[in-house]
């Protein structure tokens, strides 16, 4: 019996199939290393998403496209845009993602995969009900840890000039214009964080349960937090003004130009000192190492992209010229 069970488990691994958080996981990838990497990412992120939402997909299929042509062909079959880094089909439990070597930054592979995975878990929790877009994208961004300075800067400017988007305006669709769409993503990310900070991570499953039982967005929020959509917006906007008001002032045009001028002056002074020091050491022995003249660098630049691709089994082989 043990030998039979071991053979079955070995067969599943070799076939690229494992057990995800709550259901079977099937992975198609160019290398066994990348298959294993995908399984680890899905298992870890899936455990967190299941805890947040109280549900999981019945099955998950991940396809890692080896080349651009492979991705474009598969994206065409799914009806998705070929410019995307990854696509999710929640109803089918399917994720299509580019291999790390296709990405300008291979480190983006994991956040992209987790972001799309969040869509599958939310779809399972909602039982087919459509989620408000700010919840869907905010949740996916939090799961993938996609916050950063650019989002904070975008929100701080919107706070300063009074251009925050009403939540009702980003419930069903995001603006088509790029800057306002970026602001919609930033608001979604910080709104989900605001709700979790105020009410705990369980607020996500409570809101989702309300939606899944047929309640509207406002009623689901009120059931989970005591505040409807408009009152949530007021509390959220007050929070943003408190958190980003000073940053908006700091990034204001007048202050920003003053800081840029100060930085330029400092750089000029430092440049003048370096040139003066170089002139003073121009007559030194040529055999003596001179860190000034080679920029102070004695080591090669880091090769993070190669390391990441190597871990995924996509590193350059001696017989290959380069990745295409």
HELIX and SHEET records of a PDB file:
HELIX    1   1 UNK A    2  UNK A   14  1                                  13    
HELIX    2   2 UNK A   32  UNK A   53  1                                  22    
HELIX    3   3 UNK A   68  UNK A   78  1                                  11    
HELIX    4   4 UNK A   90  UNK A   92  5                                   3    
HELIX    5   5 UNK A  100  UNK A  102  5                                   3    
HELIX    6   6 UNK A  108  UNK A  126  1                                  19    
HELIX    7   7 UNK A  133  UNK A  143  1                                  11    
HELIX    8   8 UNK A  149  UNK A  161  1                                  13    
HELIX    9   9 UNK A  167  UNK A  170  5                                   4    
HELIX   10  10 UNK A  178  UNK A  199  1                                  22    
HELIX   11  11 UNK A  202  UNK A  212  1                                  11    
HELIX   12  12 UNK A  217  UNK A  225  1                                   9    
HELIX   13  13 UNK A  229  UNK A  250  1                                  22    
HELIX   14  14 UNK A  253  UNK A  280  1                                  28    
HELIX   15  15 UNK A  304  UNK A  311  1                                   8    
SHEET    1   A 5 UNK A  17  UNK A  20  0                                        
SHEET    2   A 5 UNK A  23  UNK A  28 -1                                        
SHEET    3   A 5 UNK A  59  UNK A  65  1                                        
SHEET    4   A 5 UNK A  94  UNK A  98  1                                        
SHEET    5   A 5 UNK A  86  UNK A  89 -1                                        
END                                                                             
